[in-house]
Amino acid sequence: MSNYSRPLPTHPRNQSMGGSQQYSPVLLARIAEKKAELANLKDLQMLSGGLADQMQMLAEKLQTLSDGTEAVAAVLSNWHNVLRAINMASTKLPKPKEEPQEDLEKDTEPIPPLPQTLVRIPTQHAPALMEQASAAAATE
């Protein structure tokens, strides 16, 4: 019955409670492996957080680009109407009178006539309009 006098440890943690006992090399290697894995996971978490921030900034920039593209598309869709109006105005232009031959000899290249002014924009209201446009842009 001398074999039953000493308590037998049933769990590896029971061995670690005794301060005089040393860890086995296999256990030390496993602890080192887990510490390295934890360090790698923390690095991965930090890098994936940075990647998420960059993706968020990219999404915001793409949204701005999308809004700008829609504005450009709206402007381009109006160009057909603008060109048609210019063409209509050009066909209604009065034909310039024939200049005397003396003037043609002085100028080697004839100057083509300028088209009629289609739209007149008063410039005295320009500062007020600029202020209104900037205020409207700030509220959006």
C-alpha positions in Angstrom: 0.0 0.0 0.0 2.9 2.3 -0.2 2.0 3.2 -3.7 -1.2 5.0 -2.6 0.5 7.3 -0.1 1.5 9.8 -2.7 -1.2 11.8 -4.5 -1.1 11.5 -8.3 -1.7 14.6 -10.4 -4.7 14.1 -12.7 -4.3 17.3 -14.7 -1.2 19.1 -16.1 -2.2 22.3 -14.3 -1.8 20.5 -11.0 1.9 20.1 -11.9 2.3 23.8 -12.6 1.0 24.7 -9.1 4.2 23.4 -7.5 6.8 26.1 -7.9 9.7 23.7 -7.7 8.7 21.7 -10.8 9.9 22.8 -14.3 7.8 23.0 -17.5 8.5 20.4 -20.1 10.3 21.6 -23.3 7.2 20.6 -25.4 5.0 22.8 -23.2 7.4 25.7 -23.4 7.6 25.4 -27.2 3.7 25.4 -27.4 3.6 28.5 -25.2 6.1 30.3 -27.4 4.1 29.2 -30.5 0.9 30.6 -29.0 2.6 33.9 -28.1 3.9 34.2 -31.6 0.4 33.4 -32.9 -1.1 36.0 -30.6 1.4 38.7 -31.8 0.6 37.8 -35.4 -3.2 38.1 -34.8 -2.7 41.5 -33.1 -0.7 42.6 -36.2 -3.4 41.3 -38.5 -6.1 43.1 -36.5 -4.2 46.4 -36.7 -3.5 46.0 -40.4 -7.1 45.0 -41.2 -8.3 48.1 -39.2 -6.1 50.3 -41.4 -7.4 48.6 -44.5 -11.0 49.1 -43.4 -10.2 52.9 -42.9 -8.6 53.1 -46.4 -11.6 51.3 -47.9 -14.0 53.8 -46.2 -12.0 56.7 -47.6 -12.0 55.1 -51.0 -15.8 54.7 -50.8 -16.2 58.4 -50.0 -14.0 59.4 -52.9 -15.9 57.1 -55.3 -19.2 58.6 -54.1 -17.7 62.1 -54.9 -16.6 60.8 -58.3 -20.0 59.4 -59.0 -21.7 62.7 -58.1 -19.2 64.5 -60.4 -19.9 62.0 -63.2 -23.6 62.6 -62.9 -23.0 66.4 -63.2 -20.8 66.0 -66.2 -23.4 63.7 -67.8 -26.1 66.3 -67.3 -23.9 69.0 -68.9 -23.1 66.8 -71.8 -26.7 65.9 -72.4 -27.4 69.6 -72.9 -24.7 70.1 -75.5 -26.9 68.9 -78.3 -29.4 71.6 -77.5 -26.7 74.3 -77.2 -25.1 73.3 -80.5 -28.6 73.2 -82.2 -29.3 76.7 -80.9 -25.9 78.0 -82.1 -26.6 76.4 -85.5 -30.1 78.0 -85.7 -28.7 81.4 -84.7 -25.9 81.1 -87.3 -28.3 80.4 -90.1 -30.2 83.5 -89.3 -27.1 85.7 -89.4 -27.3 88.5 -92.0 -24.8 88.1 -94.8 -21.9 90.6 -94.6 -21.7 93.2 -97.3 -19.0 92.8 -99.9 -16.1 95.0 -99.0 -14.4 97.2 -101.6 -11.4 95.7 -103.4 -9.0 98.2 -101.8 -9.6 96.8 -98.4 -9.0 93.2 -99.6 -5.7 94.2 -101.0 -4.6 95.5 -97.6 -5.6 92.4 -95.7 -4.3 89.2 -97.2 -6.7 87.0 -95.2 -10.4 87.8 -94.9 -11.7 87.9 -91.4 -14.8 85.7 -91.0 -17.8 87.5 -89.4 -18.5 86.9 -85.7 -21.8 85.2 -84.8 -24.5 87.2 -83.2 -24.5 87.4 -79.4 -27.0 84.8 -78.2 -27.1 85.5 -74.5 -26.2 88.7 -72.7 -25.2 88.4 -69.1 -25.1 91.6 -67.1 -21.8 91.8 -65.2 -23.0 94.3 -62.5 -24.8 91.4 -60.7 -21.9 89.0 -60.9 -20.6 89.5 -57.3 -24.1 88.9 -55.9 -24.6 85.8 -58.0 -21.2 84.4 -57.0 -22.2 84.9 -53.4 -25.5 83.1 -53.8 -23.8 80.2 -55.6 -21.2 79.8 -52.9 -23.9 79.9 -50.2 -25.9 77.3 -52.1 -22.9 75.1 -52.4 -22.1 75.4 -48.7 -25.6 74.3 -47.7 -25.4 71.2 -49.8 
